[in-house]
Amino acid sequence: MTAGPAPPRRKAERMDRFALYRALGAARVPAASYEIVDCPGSPLAADRYFLDGRAGDWAVGVHERGTREVFERFADEDVACRW
């Protein structure tokens, strides 16, 4: 018996900061370990990951010992969220 053709792949939905926030919550990542602009948060850990920015300028990095270090900058929110 031969298998038929693979079903067409669904185009991935764009991810924004709110979808990322929901996905991290669903994955049970402790909310104190990340900071996402415009999303509610619990008290933040002193050391945490962050997603910050506005249309056309998104930064992903780590906040550690009172200093933010940007790992990457992106022009697109979807790409920044998936990084």
C-alpha positions as CSV (number, residue, x, y, z in Angstrom):
1,M,0.0,0.0,0.0
2,T,1.4,3.4,-0.9
3,A,0.7,6.6,1.0
4,G,-1.1,9.3,-0.8
5,P,0.3,12.8,-1.1
6,A,1.1,14.7,2.0
7,P,-1.6,17.1,3.1
8,P,-0.9,20.8,2.3
9,R,0.9,22.6,5.0
10,R,-1.1,25.3,6.7
11,K,0.6,28.7,6.6
12,A,1.8,29.5,10.1
13,E,-0.1,32.4,11.7
14,R,1.9,35.5,12.5
15,M,3.0,35.7,16.1
16,D,2.7,38.9,18.0
17,R,3.7,39.8,21.5
18,F,0.3,38.8,22.8
19,A,0.4,35.4,21.2
20,L,3.9,34.9,22.5
21,Y,2.7,35.8,26.0
22,R,-0.1,33.2,25.7
23,A,2.2,30.6,24.4
24,L,4.7,31.0,27.2
25,G,1.9,30.8,29.7
26,A,0.5,27.6,28.1
27,A,4.0,26.1,28.2
28,R,4.1,27.0,32.0
29,V,7.2,29.2,31.7
30,P,7.3,31.1,34.9
31,A,5.9,34.6,34.2
32,A,8.6,36.3,36.3
33,S,11.3,35.1,33.9
34,Y,10.2,37.2,31.0
35,E,9.1,40.7,30.2
36,I,7.0,41.5,27.1
37,V,6.1,45.0,26.2
38,D,2.3,45.8,26.7
39,C,1.6,42.5,28.4
40,P,0.7,42.1,32.0
41,G,3.2,40.5,34.2
42,S,3.8,39.2,37.7
43,P,6.6,40.6,39.8
44,L,9.6,40.2,37.7
45,A,12.7,38.3,38.5
46,A,15.9,40.4,38.8
47,D,17.3,38.4,35.8
48,R,14.9,37.9,32.9
49,Y,14.4,37.8,29.2
50,F,12.7,40.6,27.4
51,L,10.9,41.6,24.2
52,D,10.7,45.3,23.8
53,G,9.8,47.6,21.0
54,R,7.3,49.1,18.6
55,A,6.5,48.8,15.0
56,G,9.7,48.5,13.0
57,D,12.1,48.2,15.9
58,W,12.0,45.1,18.1
59,A,14.7,44.1,20.6
60,V,15.1,40.7,22.3
61,G,17.6,40.2,25.1
62,V,18.2,39.7,28.7
63,H,17.9,41.9,31.7
64,E,20.6,40.9,34.2
65,R,21.9,42.6,37.3
66,G,20.1,45.8,36.4
67,T,21.4,46.0,32.9
68,R,19.7,45.2,29.6
69,E,21.7,43.4,27.0
70,V,20.1,43.3,23.5
71,F,20.9,40.0,21.7
72,E,19.1,40.8,18.5
73,R,17.1,43.6,16.8
74,F,14.3,43.0,14.3
75,A,12.2,45.1,12.0
76,D,9.3,42.6,12.2
77,E,7.4,41.7,15.4
78,D,6.7,38.1,14.2
79,V,10.4,37.4,13.6
80,A,11.3,38.9,17.0
81,C,8.7,36.7,18.8
82,R,9.9,33.6,17.1
83,W,13.5,34.2,17.8
